[in-house]
Amino acid sequence: MKRKGFTLIELLVVITIIAMLIAILLPALFGAMELARRVACANNLSQIGKACQAYAAGFKQKWPDVLPDSGTAVPAWAGIGVTRDATTGADIPATTVINSNTANFWLLVRTGMAENPDVFVCPSQSSHSGDKSVSDYTTVRDFWKPENVSYSYQNVAGLYKLSSAAPPGLAVAADVNPQRFDQSTAVATYASATVNYETPGWGVIATPGTTKWKLNSPNHRFKGQNVLYLDGHVDFTNNPYCGVMYDNIWTKATTTAVNPLPTDTGATLTGKLEAGAATASYNDTTGLAGTTVLDVSARNDSFLVP
């Protein structure tokens, strides 16, 4: 007599096999999707680099810089959207001083060097989206909200001025700095697990408030960040010590031994040290805002903010 169907055991075996295949394939699928987003993110930064170079070509090789020129005095730079009305998104009268380094990115949109604001959003940041609050980009001077910009740019405040004459290997933009104010929740969640860094030997995360500057960008789940260099190329790095002379791209170099680079990097620093949040707040304009004369000059120090 022929059987007309599967037995219960056979069905359970098939279901088990399917479940196992899903468990094996899903991580690979999600990994492939993140890799695709990472590539798209790198393309965004590449476009930003080309836009900056095009801008510099028309402005005596100076890269975007709209922060008020106060000589060696340093204007505020850590805010985002302070020149925009919090409710309507409209620009507040031009007498409002620009106090955000991200306004330098918006300058590329205003001048047409960047096609639209979407290029400043990392595809891996699911909570971020392009600034659609205005149709005429020339009517405002900055992004409306923090979630409209996923990248950090070289601080051009005070002694930090950026031009095409800087070293080709200078990191000038990257995925968002983990110290930025709106990333604190993601950083605290990641650090609370007390997990190891992605690269063996970089240490273990301790208190988030004092070690945020050691982290990779939150954009790609702290696994690393895409970094744009002055010569236009973009690399994905698995640690923040990827600038000139193993410079930490999130911090300002100081003349005081606040927090030397970890010895496991094998770097020879000749006095170049990095300031950390343990002694100075990230957005404290008297601490990390570029006022100190640098050992190797601001030309060589990446300080990507906010």
C-alpha positions as CSV (number, residue, x, y, z in Angstrom):
1,M,0.0,0.0,0.0
2,K,1.4,3.4,-1.0
3,R,1.9,6.2,1.5
4,K,0.1,9.4,0.7
5,G,2.2,11.8,2.7
6,F,5.1,12.4,5.0
7,T,5.3,11.0,8.5
8,L,5.5,13.4,11.4
9,I,9.1,12.5,12.0
10,E,10.0,13.2,8.4
11,L,8.3,16.6,8.6
12,L,10.1,17.4,11.8
13,V,13.4,16.5,10.2
14,V,12.7,18.7,7.2
15,I,11.7,21.6,9.4
16,T,14.9,21.1,11.5
17,I,17.1,21.2,8.4
18,I,15.4,24.3,7.1
19,A,15.8,26.0,10.5
20,M,19.4,25.1,10.6
21,L,20.0,26.5,7.1
22,I,18.3,29.7,8.0
23,A,20.4,30.0,11.2
24,I,23.5,29.5,9.0
25,L,22.6,31.8,6.1
26,L,21.0,34.7,7.9
27,P,24.2,36.0,9.5
28,A,25.9,35.8,6.2
29,L,23.1,37.6,4.5
30,F,23.1,40.4,7.1
31,G,26.9,40.6,6.8
32,A,26.6,40.9,3.1
33,M,24.0,43.7,3.5
34,E,26.2,45.6,5.9
35,L,29.1,45.2,3.6
36,A,27.0,46.7,0.8
37,R,26.0,49.6,3.0
38,R,29.7,50.1,4.0
39,V,30.6,50.3,0.3
40,A,27.8,52.8,-0.3
41,C,29.0,54.8,2.7
42,A,32.5,54.9,1.2
43,N,31.1,56.2,-2.0
44,N,29.3,59.0,-0.1
45,L,32.6,60.1,1.4
46,S,34.3,59.8,-2.0
47,Q,31.7,62.2,-3.4
48,I,32.2,64.5,-0.5
49,G,35.9,64.5,-1.1
50,K,35.4,65.4,-4.8
51,A,33.0,68.2,-3.8
52,C,35.6,69.6,-1.4
53,Q,38.3,69.4,-4.0
54,A,36.1,71.2,-6.5
55,Y,35.3,73.9,-3.9
56,A,39.0,74.3,-3.1
57,A,39.8,74.7,-6.8
58,G,37.7,77.9,-6.8
59,F,38.7,79.2,-3.5
60,K,42.5,79.4,-3.5
61,Q,42.9,75.7,-2.5
62,K,41.1,76.4,0.8
63,W,38.6,73.7,1.9
64,P,35.1,74.6,3.2
65,D,35.3,76.8,6.2
66,V,32.4,79.0,7.3
67,L,33.3,79.2,11.0
68,P,33.8,82.9,12.1
69,D,37.5,83.9,11.8
70,S,38.6,84.9,15.3
71,G,42.4,84.6,14.8
72,T,43.7,82.1,17.4
73,A,40.4,82.4,19.4
74,V,38.1,79.5,18.9
75,P,34.4,79.7,18.1
76,A,32.0,77.0,19.2
77,W,31.9,74.1,16.7
78,A,30.1,71.2,18.3
79,G,26.4,72.3,17.8
80,I,24.3,71.1,14.8
81,G,21.4,73.2,13.4
82,V,21.7,76.1,15.8
83,T,21.2,78.5,12.9
84,R,17.9,76.8,12.1
85,D,14.5,77.2,13.8
86,A,13.8,74.1,15.9
87,T,10.2,74.0,14.9
88,T,10.1,75.1,11.2
89,G,13.6,74.4,10.1
90,A,13.9,77.9,8.7
91,D,17.1,79.8,8.9
92,I,17.4,82.2,11.9
93,P,18.6,85.7,10.8
94,A,22.1,85.7,9.6
95,T,23.3,87.6,12.7
96,T,23.2,84.2,14.4
97,V,26.8,83.0,14.5
98,I,27.5,79.6,12.9
99,N,28.8,77.3,15.7
100,S,28.8,74.0,14.0
101,N,31.5,72.3,12.0
102,T,28.8,70.5,10.0
103,A,27.9,73.8,8.4
104,N,31.1,73.3,6.3
105,F,29.4,70.3,4.8
106,W,26.3,72.2,4.1
107,L,28.3,74.8,2.3
108,L,28.9,72.2,-0.4
109,V,25.2,71.7,-0.7
110,R,24.6,75.5,-0.9
111,T,27.2,76.0,-3.6
112,G,26.0,73.0,-5.7
113,M,29.3,71.1,-5.2
114,A,27.3,68.3,-3.5
115,E,24.3,67.1,-5.5
116,N,21.9,67.0,-2.5
117,P,21.9,66.5,1.4
118,D,21.4,62.7,1.0
119,V,25.1,62.2,0.4
120,F,25.8,63.2,4.0
121,V,23.8,60.2,5.4
122,C,25.5,56.9,6.1
123,P,23.3,54.0,4.8
124,S,24.1,52.0,8.0
125,Q,22.6,54.7,10.2
126,S,18.9,53.5,10.1
127,S,17.7,56.5,12.2
128,H,19.4,59.1,9.9
129,S,17.8,60.6,6.8
130,G,18.6,63.4,4.3
131,D,17.5,66.9,5.1
132,K,14.2,67.4,3.2
133,S,13.2,70.5,5.3
134,V,14.0,73.0,2.5
135,S,13.9,72.9,-1.3
136,D,16.1,75.9,-1.8
137,Y,19.4,74.9,-0.2
138,T,20.8,78.5,-0.3
139,T,18.2,79.7,2.2
140,V,19.8,77.9,5.2
141,R,23.4,77.6,6.5
142,D,23.4,74.2,8.3
143,F,21.7,70.9,8.5
144,W,18.5,71.1,10.5
145,K,19.0,68.2,12.9
146,P,21.8,65.8,13.9
147,E,20.1,62.9,12.2
148,N,20.6,64.7,8.9
149,V,24.4,64.3,8.9
150,S,26.3,61.1,9.6
151,Y,29.8,62.2,9.1
152,S,32.4,64.3,10.9
153,Y,34.7,66.8,9.2
154,Q,38.2,68.2,10.1
155,N,37.8,70.9,12.7
156,V,38.7,74.2,11.0
157,A,38.4,76.4,14.2
158,G,41.2,78.4,15.6
159,L,44.6,77.2,14.5
160,Y,43.1,74.4,12.5
161,K,42.8,75.5,8.8
162,L,42.5,73.1,6.0
163,S,43.9,73.5,2.5
164,S,45.2,71.4,-0.3
165,A,48.7,72.0,1.0
166,A,48.2,69.7,3.9
167,P,49.7,66.2,3.9
168,P,48.0,63.9,1.4
169,G,47.5,61.3,4.1
170,L,45.6,63.7,6.5
171,A,42.2,62.3,7.4
172,V,39.7,65.0,6.6
173,A,36.3,63.3,7.1
174,A,34.9,60.1,8.4
175,D,31.9,58.2,9.8
176,V,30.6,60.1,12.8
177,N,32.9,60.7,15.8
178,P,31.7,58.4,18.7
179,Q,31.9,61.4,21.1
180,R,29.2,63.4,19.3
181,F,26.4,64.3,21.7
182,D,23.6,62.4,19.9
183,Q,25.6,59.2,19.8
184,S,25.9,58.8,23.6
185,T,23.1,56.2,23.9
186,A,24.6,53.9,21.3
187,V,28.1,54.3,22.9
188,A,26.8,53.6,26.4
189,T,24.9,50.5,25.2
190,Y,28.0,49.2,23.4
191,A,30.3,49.9,26.3
192,S,28.0,48.4,28.9
193,A,28.7,45.0,27.5
194,T,32.5,45.5,28.4
195,V,33.4,43.9,25.1
196,N,36.8,43.7,23.5
197,Y,37.8,46.0,20.6
198,E,37.6,44.5,17.1
199,T,41.4,44.4,16.8
200,P,43.1,42.2,19.5
201,G,45.4,44.3,21.7
202,W,43.5,47.5,21.7
203,G,42.2,47.0,25.2
204,V,38.8,46.6,26.8
205,I,36.2,49.3,27.1
206,A,35.8,50.7,30.6
207,T,33.7,53.7,31.6
208,P,32.0,55.2,28.4
209,G,32.4,58.7,29.7
210,T,36.2,58.5,29.7
211,T,36.9,56.2,26.8
212,K,34.6,57.2,24.1
213,W,37.4,58.7,22.1
214,K,39.0,55.3,21.8
215,L,36.0,53.8,20.1
216,N,35.2,53.2,16.4
217,S,32.3,55.1,14.9
218,P,28.8,54.0,15.8
219,N,27.8,54.1,12.2
220,H,29.0,50.5,11.5
221,R,28.3,49.0,14.9
222,F,31.7,50.0,16.2
223,K,33.5,47.7,13.9
224,G,35.4,50.5,12.1
225,Q,34.9,53.6,10.0
226,N,35.2,54.8,6.5
227,V,37.8,57.6,6.4
228,L,38.3,60.2,3.6
229,Y,41.9,61.4,3.2
230,L,43.0,64.7,1.7
231,D,44.2,63.0,-1.6
232,G,40.7,61.8,-2.1
233,H,40.9,58.1,-1.4
234,V,38.7,56.4,1.2
235,D,39.7,53.5,3.4
236,F,37.8,51.4,6.0
237,T,39.8,51.3,9.2
238,N,39.2,49.1,12.2
239,N,40.6,51.6,14.7
240,P,40.7,55.4,15.1
241,Y,44.5,55.6,15.0
242,C,44.6,56.0,11.3
243,G,45.8,59.6,10.7
244,V,49.3,61.0,10.0
245,M,51.8,59.4,12.5
246,Y,49.1,57.0,13.9
247,D,47.1,60.0,14.9
248,N,43.8,59.4,16.7
249,I,41.3,61.1,14.2
250,W,38.8,61.9,16.9
251,T,41.0,64.0,19.2
252,K,43.3,67.1,19.2
253,A,47.0,66.7,19.7
254,T,48.4,68.4,22.8
255,T,51.8,69.3,24.1
256,T,51.1,67.5,27.4
257,A,51.2,63.8,27.9
258,V,47.5,63.4,28.7
259,N,47.1,60.0,27.1
260,P,49.9,58.5,25.0
261,L,49.0,56.2,22.1
262,P,48.9,52.5,23.2
263,T,52.3,50.9,23.0
264,D,51.0,47.9,21.1
265,T,50.8,50.0,17.9
266,G,54.6,50.1,17.5
267,A,54.4,53.8,16.6
268,T,57.2,56.3,17.1
269,L,55.4,59.5,18.0
270,T,58.3,62.0,18.7
271,G,56.1,63.7,21.3
272,K,52.8,63.6,19.5
273,L,50.1,62.8,22.1
274,E,46.4,62.7,22.1
275,A,44.0,64.3,24.5
276,G,41.2,62.2,26.0
277,A,37.9,62.8,27.6
278,A,39.3,61.8,30.9
279,T,40.8,65.2,31.4
280,A,38.9,67.4,29.0
281,S,35.4,67.3,27.7
282,Y,34.9,66.7,24.0
283,N,32.9,69.8,23.5
284,D,34.8,72.0,25.9
285,T,36.2,74.8,23.7
286,T,39.0,75.4,26.2
287,G,40.2,71.8,26.1
288,L,39.9,70.2,22.7
289,A,39.1,73.1,20.4
290,G,42.4,73.7,18.8
291,T,43.8,76.5,20.9
292,T,47.0,74.8,21.9
293,V,50.1,75.1,19.7
294,L,50.8,71.6,18.5
295,D,54.0,69.7,18.6
296,V,53.8,68.8,14.9
297,S,51.5,71.7,13.9
298,A,47.8,71.6,13.2
299,R,48.6,70.7,9.5
300,N,49.3,67.1,10.6
301,D,46.6,66.6,13.2
302,S,43.2,65.2,12.3
303,F,40.4,66.3,14.6
304,L,37.2,65.2,13.0
305,V,34.1,66.7,14.6
306,P,31.4,67.0,15.8
